[in-house]
Structures are given as structure tokens and as C-alpha cells.
Amino acid sequence: MSVNACNKNLSVAPPVTNTIAKATWQDLINQIRLLEAENKSLREKVYSLENQVRIDGLTKVETRDYGMTYLEMSLKNEQLTSLGLVFIDVDHLKIINDTEGHVVGDEVLSYVGSALTRVKKPSESISRFGGDEFLAVLPNATHQEINVWCTQLHETLAKQRLPFARPSLSITVTTGNYVYNMKGDEKLTSKQLLSLVDLDMYQKKGARHR
């Protein structure tokens, strides 16, 4: 048998096909879009969970845990020269709860939270520290700036429109403050600072209601 005859009898092998190549471009695009949508959904869920940890549901300011974390981080920040703390206590909230009901009491807290949000700067932290108490941490604040900040809060509360039809119900707060010199020789912990600002707030509250 000749070589030519042998070549004629050889079957032609089919070309090797890549299974991935079977997918059309449209299929790949659809898969990419599906993954992008899933990633977006996951990011939104993560953001929602972060907000639940960070933001108090009623007052819309930060939670106590977040505020304390911010305070601890600020105390470790060597770039800060001072740290201002303000305790804000809602006046007569127990009386409001007892006479008007807890629904109105919650509206009062929400109202105060709204006012605090209005005076808050991006570099500051304002958290709900307790039931009717709030804590503001103001990096690099001076005594004068703290006083201006507190005055602005009182004015904002007075000017805001009440969220309920009780014009005779005035909402006020008592503020206590302390300015910590970060570059001074005395080193204070967050617990000591909170005790100092808490003491100032209660002294002012006692003097105010004598």
C-alpha cells in the first residue's frame, strides 16, 4: 500500500474544544451582573448591621459602646492637644414619663437627639450614654469653645419645632463639661474623665433646681 493510500484511510481527528468557550459572552455578562448584585446586597446588609451597632435607634445619635470606643481612641491620639467632654442630661424626664406617658418621653429623647445631631461636627462624637443622658466628645476643644457649643445646643433646643402638640411643655437639658489637657503632666483615664464631667453636670443641675 502506498503512502498516499494510507493517508486517505486515516480519519481526521475532531478539534479539541474548551468547555469554557461554550459559554456565550452574554452568559458571562449575566453572571457578572448577578455577582455584582449579590455583592451590593451584602454591602447593604453589612452597612445596616454596622449602623445597628453604631446608631441608637430612638435618638439617632451614636450608641454608648461606640461613644466609649471613640473616647478611648481619642485618648490614644497623640496629635490631639486637648479633649473636651460634655455630659447632657434631659431635665425632668421622669416627671414627663409619669405625667405624659413614656410615648411622649420617647419623643422628648428623640427631640433632644435631633438637636444634638444639628450641633454635631464631623470630628465629634455624640452618644446616648444612658436613658436620659448623652455624652459629647469634642477633640481639641477649648473651654471657650465648649461654652459656645453648650450655648448653641440650648438655643437649638429652644428654636426647634416640637414634634408633638404640647407648646406648654418646655424641653431643656443640663450640661456639664470638662477639658482635658492632653499634653499636660496629669494623665487621666476615660473612667476618671467621665467622673469629672459627671460631677460638673450634677453640680450644675443641683444649682439650677434649688
N, C-alpha and C positions, 0 to 999 in steps of 0.2 A: 504494500500500500504506500502510495506516495505521501509526501508531507502535506501537499495541498489537500488531498482527500481526507487526511487525518484532521486537518484544521476545520474542514467543513463539518465533520461529525461532532466537534466539540460544542457543547451548549454554552451559550453566552450567560455568565453569572449575572443575576439581577443586582443593581446598585444598592449599596448599604444605605439605609435611611435612618436618620436620627429621630427617635420618638419625640424629642422636644420640638423638632421642626414641624411636627404635625399641628402644633398649636398655632392658630392664626394670630396676627397682630392684634386683632380686636379682642381675642380671648385674653391676651396678656394685658391689654389696657384695662379690660374689665376687672381682672384680678388686682391690678394696681389700685384702681379706684375703690375696690372693696376693702383692701388693706388700709388705704388712707382713711376711709370712713370709720373702720374699726379703731384705728389709732386716734382719730378725733374723738370718738365716743369714750375711749379710755382716758384721754386727757381731760375731758369734761368731768368724768367721774372722779379722777384724782383731784381736780380743782375743787369739786364740790366737797369732797372729804376734807381737804385742807381747810376750806372755809368753815366747816363744822367744828374743826379743832381750833381755828383762829378767831372766829367771829361769834360773839354772843347772840343767840337767836332773837332775844327780846329787844335789846338796846342797840344792836348793830355795831357796837364797839368791840374791841378785842376781848378775848377771854382772859381770865386770871392767869392761867398757865402760860399763855402767850406773852402777857404783860410781864410776868416774872422772868421769863426767858429773855425778853428784851432788856430788862433791868440788869440781869446777870451779865449779859453780853456787853452792855454799856459800861459796866464796872471794869471790864477787861480791856476796853478800848483805850489804848494809850494815846490816841490822837485827841481825846476829849480833855478839855481843861476844867470843866465843871459839869455837874449833873443836877438838874432841878427836878424835884418831886412835888406833886400836888395831890393831896387827898381831897376828894369831893364827896360830901355826904348830903344826901337829899333830906331836906328838913321836913319833919312831921309825917314821914311816910306811913308810920304805924297808925297814926290818927286817921290819915286818909284811907288806909285799908279798912280800919274799923268803922268809919262813918260812911264812906262812899262805896266800899267794896273793893275786892282785890283786882277786879277788872279795871277799875279806874286807877288803882295803884300801879298796875302794869302799864297803863297809858302814861302815867307820870314818869315812870322809869324810861319808857320809850322816848318821851318828850325830852328828858334830860340827855339821853344818849344822842338824840338828833342834834341838840345844841353843842354837845362835846365834839361831834363829828364836824360841825361847822367851824369850830375854832382850831381844830387839829391841823398841824402842818405835816408834810410828808415824812420829816425826820423824827417825828414824835410818836410816842405810843400812848394810847388811852385804852384802859381795860376796865372791865367790870370786876372790881376786887371782891365785892360781897353783895349781899342782897340789895342794899341801898347805897353802897359805896363804890367809888370809881378811883382809879389811880392813873395819873398822868406822869410820864417820864419824858423830860424835856432836855435833850443833850445841849451842853454849852450854854445853858440859860443863866442869866444873872438875876440878882434879887429884883432889880427894876423890871426886867422882862417877865419875871414870874408874877409880879404885881399887876402888870399890864395884861398878862394872859388871864388872870383871875377876874379882873375887871371886865374884860371882853366877854368872858363866859357869863357873868352876871347880867351884862347888858343884852347878850344874845337870848338868854332865858326870858328876860323881860319883854323883848321885842317879838319873840316867836309867837306865832298863832297857836293857841291851844288846840289840841287835837280833839277836844270834846267841848260840849256846850255848857261850860261852867265858868263863866267870866269872873265869878267871885272867888274862885279857887286859885290862889297865887302859888306858883311853884318856885321855890328858892332853894339854894344849896349853901352849905358852909364849906369853905375851903381852908385847908392847912397846907403849909408848904415848907420846904427845906432845900437849901442849895448846898451841895457837897462840892468842896474844892478838891478836884481830882489830883492836883499837883501838890497838895499840902502834905505835911508830915503825918497827919492823922489818917489812918486807913480804916474805913468803915465797911462792914458787910451789908448786904442787902437787908438782912433782918434788923440791923441797927438803924439803918436809914428809914425803914418803914416804921419803926418805933418812934423815931424823932418826928417824922411828918404826921404820924397819927396823933402824937401828943399835942402838936401845934394845932391840929384840926379840932380836937376836943376842948382845948383851952379856949379857942375862938367860939366854939359852939356854946360852951358854958357861959362865956361873957355875953354872947349875943342874946341868950334867952333868959338872963337874970331879970 
